[in-house]
């Protein structure tokens, strides 16, 4: 029993555990809209864009959240503005803007050799780097994002499922798109420390996808997604201590395991339902 509670003796682990659980739920909330709007690539792209701002902030001696935050907001608004032009698809806009920003970060790193260790932590997450400030910021961002989602629940829902009709009915889709991009950027910045740049996209996508396999109702999907994200964040961080692997990787692998079981279970249920209806298997 003592072996199981050993990690909780360390303050850095307790901080990391709180951040991981809250970050998992936060990513799941935003990720539900990302998945349903077929914007899965934007989480990946924004994480890479913000990485460039994080590197620039580190080298300039600027606070990470200030530098990366300003960069993330600028990137999110730029992507949103370019993507709304009908001649350029959202994926193309994200690809151009975010990969250029990531490349800038890599270029800066290649000029500053002392950044190697921080570079690895930024890419894959690092529980050792989680401090009390990170706990406060992640919880704060989670509360703000949740509040905005609750207040604008119906407009966001309308925009998610039928943006063209929403605009006809007077919903200010351009402003909502910009606001959602800012919420996504804030989520990426807040969770980068524990999840890492390369794994944030998975944390945004996997919990909602698992929830989607289990239900067709939006509210149920949103709630299930948050539960899956929070539990997998907690469990992944706990396992990372014993497996001695990056926290972000442990969290995403935990989510991938949950997805595998959910997929197999739902596939079996669908097959059984088809057999009961006399539908031949393919």
C-alpha positions as CSV (number, residue, x, y, z in Angstrom):
1,X,0.0,0.0,0.0
2,X,2.8,2.4,0.8
3,X,4.2,1.8,-2.6
4,X,1.0,3.1,-4.2
5,X,0.9,6.3,-2.3
6,X,4.7,7.0,-2.6
7,X,4.3,9.5,-5.5
8,X,2.0,11.7,-3.4
9,X,4.8,12.6,-1.0
10,X,6.4,14.8,-3.7
11,X,5.0,18.3,-4.2
12,X,5.9,18.4,-7.9
13,X,3.9,15.2,-8.4
14,X,0.9,16.5,-6.6
15,X,1.0,19.7,-8.7
16,X,1.4,17.6,-11.8
17,X,-1.5,15.4,-10.9
18,X,-3.9,18.3,-10.5
19,X,-2.7,20.0,-13.7
20,X,-3.0,16.7,-15.6
21,X,-6.5,16.0,-14.5
22,X,-7.8,19.6,-15.1
23,X,-5.9,19.8,-18.4
24,X,-7.5,16.5,-19.5
25,X,-11.0,17.8,-18.8
26,X,-10.2,21.2,-20.3
27,X,-8.9,19.7,-23.6
28,X,-12.0,17.4,-23.7
29,X,-14.4,20.4,-23.4
30,X,-12.8,22.3,-26.3
31,X,-12.0,19.1,-28.2
32,X,-15.7,18.1,-28.4
33,X,-16.4,21.2,-30.5
34,X,-13.1,20.7,-32.5
35,X,-14.1,17.1,-33.4
36,X,-17.7,17.8,-34.3
37,X,-16.6,20.8,-36.5
38,X,-14.0,18.6,-38.3
39,X,-11.2,20.9,-37.1
40,X,-9.0,18.2,-35.5
41,X,-6.0,19.6,-37.3
42,X,-6.3,23.0,-35.7
43,X,-5.3,21.8,-32.3
44,X,-2.2,20.2,-33.7
45,X,-1.4,23.3,-35.8
46,X,-1.9,25.8,-33.0
47,X,0.3,23.8,-30.6
48,X,3.1,24.0,-33.2
49,X,2.5,27.7,-33.8
50,X,2.6,28.5,-30.1
51,X,5.8,26.5,-29.7
52,X,7.6,29.1,-31.8
53,X,6.3,31.8,-29.4
54,X,7.4,29.7,-26.4
55,X,11.0,29.4,-27.8
56,X,11.2,33.1,-28.6
57,X,9.9,34.0,-25.1
58,X,12.5,31.8,-23.5
59,X,15.4,33.2,-25.4
60,X,14.2,36.8,-24.9
61,X,13.8,36.2,-21.1
62,X,10.1,36.9,-21.2
63,X,7.6,35.1,-19.1
64,X,6.4,31.9,-20.9
65,X,2.7,32.6,-20.5
66,X,3.0,36.2,-21.6
67,X,5.1,35.5,-24.6
68,X,3.5,32.3,-25.8
69,X,0.0,33.7,-25.0
70,X,0.5,36.8,-27.2
71,X,1.9,34.6,-29.9
72,X,-0.9,32.1,-29.6
73,X,-3.6,34.8,-29.7
74,X,-2.0,36.3,-32.8
75,X,-1.7,32.9,-34.5
76,X,-5.3,31.9,-33.6
77,X,-6.7,35.2,-35.0
78,X,-4.6,34.9,-38.1
79,X,-5.7,31.3,-38.8
80,X,-9.3,32.2,-38.2
81,X,-9.1,35.2,-40.6
82,X,-7.4,33.4,-43.4
83,X,-9.6,30.3,-43.0
84,X,-12.8,32.3,-43.4
85,X,-11.7,33.3,-47.0
86,X,-13.6,30.9,-49.2
87,X,-10.6,30.5,-51.6
88,X,-8.4,28.9,-48.9
89,X,-9.4,25.9,-46.8
90,X,-9.0,26.0,-43.1
91,X,-6.5,23.1,-43.2
92,X,-4.4,25.0,-45.8
93,X,-4.4,28.2,-43.7
94,X,-3.4,26.3,-40.6
95,X,-0.7,24.5,-42.4
96,X,1.0,27.6,-43.8
97,X,0.8,29.7,-40.6
98,X,1.5,27.2,-37.9
99,X,4.3,25.2,-39.6
100,X,6.1,28.5,-40.4
101,X,5.9,29.4,-36.7
102,X,7.1,26.0,-35.6
103,X,10.0,26.3,-38.1
104,X,10.9,29.6,-36.6
105,X,11.1,28.0,-33.2
106,X,13.3,25.2,-34.4
107,X,15.5,27.8,-36.2
108,X,15.9,29.7,-32.9
109,X,16.7,26.5,-31.0
110,X,19.4,25.7,-33.5
111,X,21.1,29.0,-32.7
112,X,20.8,28.5,-29.0
113,X,22.3,25.2,-28.0
114,X,21.5,25.5,-24.3
115,X,17.8,25.0,-25.0
116,X,18.1,21.3,-25.7
117,X,16.6,20.0,-22.5
118,X,13.8,22.6,-22.4
119,X,13.1,21.7,-26.1
120,X,12.4,18.0,-25.1
121,X,10.1,19.1,-22.2
122,X,8.2,21.4,-24.5
123,X,7.7,18.7,-27.1
124,X,6.7,15.8,-24.8
125,X,5.6,17.4,-21.5
126,X,7.5,17.4,-18.2
127,X,5.9,16.7,-14.8
128,X,9.1,17.9,-13.2
129,X,8.5,21.4,-14.6
130,X,5.0,21.8,-13.2
131,X,4.9,24.5,-10.4
132,X,2.1,26.1,-8.3
133,X,1.8,28.8,-10.9
134,X,1.0,26.2,-13.6
135,X,-1.7,24.8,-11.3
136,X,-3.3,28.2,-10.8
137,X,-3.2,29.1,-14.5
138,X,-4.6,25.8,-15.8
139,X,-7.5,25.9,-13.3
140,X,-8.1,29.5,-14.1
141,X,-8.2,28.8,-17.9
142,X,-10.5,25.8,-17.3
143,X,-12.9,28.0,-15.3
144,X,-12.9,30.7,-17.9
145,X,-13.4,28.3,-20.8
146,X,-16.2,26.5,-19.0
147,X,-17.9,29.8,-18.2
148,X,-17.8,31.0,-21.8
149,X,-19.1,27.6,-23.1
150,X,-22.0,27.7,-20.6
151,X,-23.0,31.3,-21.4
152,X,-22.7,30.8,-25.2
153,X,-23.9,27.2,-25.2
154,X,-26.7,27.6,-27.8
155,X,-24.8,29.8,-30.2
156,X,-21.8,27.5,-30.1
157,X,-24.1,24.5,-30.6
158,X,-25.8,26.2,-33.6
159,X,-22.4,27.2,-35.1
160,X,-21.1,23.6,-34.6
161,X,-23.9,21.8,-36.5
162,X,-25.1,24.3,-39.0
163,X,-22.9,27.4,-39.4
164,X,-24.6,28.7,-42.6
165,X,-28.1,28.6,-41.1
166,X,-26.8,30.1,-37.9
167,X,-25.5,33.1,-39.8
168,X,-28.9,33.5,-41.5
169,X,-30.6,33.5,-38.0
170,X,-28.4,36.3,-36.9
171,X,-25.7,34.4,-35.0
172,X,-22.4,36.4,-35.4
173,X,-20.4,33.5,-36.7
174,X,-17.3,35.5,-37.4
175,X,-17.0,36.7,-33.8
176,X,-17.8,33.2,-32.4
177,X,-15.2,31.6,-34.6
178,X,-12.6,34.1,-33.4
179,X,-13.6,33.6,-29.8
180,X,-13.4,29.8,-30.2
181,X,-10.0,30.2,-31.7
182,X,-8.9,32.2,-28.6
183,X,-10.3,29.6,-26.3
184,X,-8.4,26.9,-28.1
185,X,-5.2,28.9,-28.0
186,X,-5.6,29.4,-24.3
187,X,-6.2,25.7,-23.8
188,X,-3.0,24.8,-25.7
189,X,-0.9,27.3,-23.8
190,X,-2.2,26.2,-20.4
191,X,-1.7,22.5,-21.1
192,X,1.6,22.7,-23.0
193,X,3.8,22.2,-19.9
194,X,2.3,18.9,-18.9
195,X,1.2,17.5,-22.3
196,X,3.8,18.8,-24.7
197,X,3.4,20.3,-28.1
198,X,3.3,17.0,-30.1
199,X,0.6,15.4,-27.9
200,X,-1.9,18.2,-27.3
201,X,-3.8,17.4,-30.5
202,X,-4.3,13.8,-29.3
203,X,-5.6,15.0,-25.9
204,X,-8.0,17.3,-27.7
205,X,-9.3,14.6,-30.0
206,X,-9.3,11.2,-28.3
207,X,-11.7,11.8,-25.4
208,X,-14.4,13.3,-27.6
209,X,-14.0,10.5,-30.2
210,X,-14.4,7.9,-27.4
211,X,-17.5,9.7,-26.1
212,X,-18.9,9.9,-29.7
213,X,-18.6,6.1,-30.0
214,X,-20.7,5.8,-26.8
215,X,-23.5,8.3,-27.5
216,X,-25.3,10.3,-30.2
217,X,-26.5,13.1,-27.8
218,X,-24.4,16.2,-27.7
219,X,-24.8,16.9,-24.0
220,X,-24.0,13.3,-23.0
221,X,-21.0,13.4,-25.4
222,X,-19.7,16.6,-23.8
223,X,-20.1,15.2,-20.3
224,X,-18.5,11.8,-21.1
225,X,-15.6,13.5,-22.9
226,X,-14.8,15.6,-19.8
227,X,-15.0,12.5,-17.6
228,X,-12.7,10.5,-19.9
229,X,-10.2,13.4,-20.3
230,X,-10.1,14.0,-16.5
231,X,-9.7,10.4,-15.5
232,X,-7.1,9.6,-18.2
233,X,-5.1,12.7,-17.2
234,X,-5.0,11.6,-13.6
235,X,-4.3,8.0,-14.5
236,X,-1.7,8.9,-17.1
237,X,0.2,11.1,-14.8
238,X,0.1,8.5,-12.0
239,X,1.5,5.8,-14.4
240,X,4.2,8.2,-15.7
241,X,5.8,8.2,-12.3
242,X,6.2,4.4,-12.2
243,X,7.0,3.9,-15.9
244,X,9.4,6.8,-15.9
245,X,8.1,8.2,-19.2
246,X,7.0,11.7,-20.3
247,X,3.8,12.8,-18.7
248,X,2.2,13.7,-22.0
249,X,3.0,10.4,-23.6
250,X,1.6,8.5,-20.6
251,X,-1.7,10.5,-20.7
252,X,-2.2,10.0,-24.4
253,X,-1.4,6.3,-24.3
254,X,-3.9,5.9,-21.5
255,X,-6.5,7.7,-23.7
256,X,-5.6,5.5,-26.6
257,X,-6.1,2.4,-24.5
258,X,-9.6,3.6,-23.4
259,X,-10.4,4.3,-27.1
260,X,-9.3,0.8,-28.1
261,X,-11.6,-0.8,-25.5
262,X,-14.5,1.5,-26.3
263,X,-14.1,0.8,-30.1
264,X,-14.1,-2.9,-29.6
265,X,-17.1,-2.8,-27.2
266,X,-19.2,-0.6,-29.5
267,X,-18.2,-2.6,-32.6
268,X,-19.4,-5.8,-30.9
269,X,-22.6,-4.1,-29.8
270,X,-23.2,-2.9,-33.4
271,X,-22.6,-6.4,-34.8
272,X,-25.0,-7.9,-32.2
273,X,-27.6,-5.3,-33.1
274,X,-27.3,-6.1,-36.8
275,X,-27.6,-9.8,-36.2
276,X,-30.8,-9.2,-34.2
277,X,-32.2,-7.3,-37.2
278,X,-31.1,-10.0,-39.6
279,X,-28.6,-7.8,-41.4
280,X,-25.8,-9.8,-42.9
281,X,-22.2,-9.0,-41.6
282,X,-19.7,-7.5,-44.1
